[in-house]
Amino acid sequence: MKRAGETFAIVAMLSAGLTSSIQARDHGTVAQTFPIIEPDLLATIETRLKGMESRGEIDRMNALFAKRAEAKIRRPTPVSGISPATDERVWNYDPTITIDKDVRDQKGNVIARAGQSVNPLDFVTMRQALVFVDGDSDAQMAWATKHYGDLKAKIILVKGSPIEEMTARQRRFYFDQEGRLTGKFGIRHTPAVAEQAGRVVRVSEVVLKGAI
């Protein structure tokens, strides 16, 4: 038992000495090191751009971008989720909003306070109806242009090319970019008409006879 105890004590002393030696000793560099080189990113980009320019790649890219932009303008992305009307539907859209903070005029006078409900139709009038149609539908375009002149309404396309229609029909057309207006009014089918009726906007989806 005494021998075993002595052996344990020796092992403990050696362990303590080894630990102390490891902590105090500097072993130096174990492997070769290399400096971290960070290339000048702007210089690299400039070099690549000059190479692309010399090969005519930049001119080709600019031409491609211009072509795509023109195509987007001539034929915007169609509004998704819109289909021809198969049932007559009429509802009212209330444009009343609640002010989240005080609104002041140029002189600092409060004209609307936070929490106040305001209906824009109390201050402005919709002098023209908004007529939404599928610009690729000959039937819808014929119906809209026959019943609604420039002074009576703004014809707004949810699909098709307003530029081509303006050229062909010699009148102004609009496009519901990103479906903002149809989404606001809740329109899901065309033709659809939105016009003021007192303090609300009366919205109706119209079924064209013979078009179903």
C-alpha positions, 0 to 999 in steps of 0.5 A, a space after each residue: 500500500 505504501 508503494 502504491 501511495 508513493 507511485 501515485 504521489 510521483 505521478 502527481 508531481 510529474 504531472 504538475 511539473 509537466 503542466 507548469 513546463 508546458 505553460 511556461 515554455 515558448 515553443 516558437 513557430 511550428 510551421 512556416 508563415 506567409 504574409 496575407 496579401 489583399 489585392 486592390 479590389 477596385 484595381 481588379 475591377 477596373 482591369 476587368 472592365 477595361 478588358 471587357 471594353 476592349 472586347 466590346 462586351 460592355 457595348 453589347 451589355 448596354 445594348 441588351 439592357 436598353 433592349 430589355 428596358 424598351 421591351 418592359 416599357 412597351 409591354 409591362 408585366 401583366 397584372 397577375 390574378 386577373 381574368 375575364 368577368 363571367 358574373 356581374 359584380 358591384 361593390 363600394 370602395 370607401 377611401 377613408 383613411 385614419 391619420 397616424 400623425 398630425 398634418 400641417 400646412 406650410 404655415 404650421 397650422 394643423 389641418 388634420 390631427 392624428 387619429 382623425 378619419 379623413 375621406 379624400 372625396 370630401 376634398 377632391 372629385 373623381 372627374 373621370 372614371 377608371 376603366 380597367 381592361 385586358 389590352 390583349 382582348 379585342 372585345 374589351 378594348 373595343 367596348 372600352 373605347 366605344 363607351 368611354 372617351 378621353 374626357 369621360 374616363 381613363 382606360 387602364 390596361 392590366 395586360 398588353 401594350 399601352 404604347 401600341 394601343 396609343 399608336 393604333 387608336 390615337 388616344 392615351 392609355 395607362 397601365 396598372 403597374 404592379 396591380 396597385 389600383 386593381 389590388 386597392 379596389 379589389 378587382 379580380 376580373 375585367 372589364 371593370 369600372 371605378 367611378 365616384 358615387 358620393 363619398 365612396 367609389 362604386 366599382 363594377 365588373 362587367 360581363 361582355 355579351 358574347 365574350 364568354 
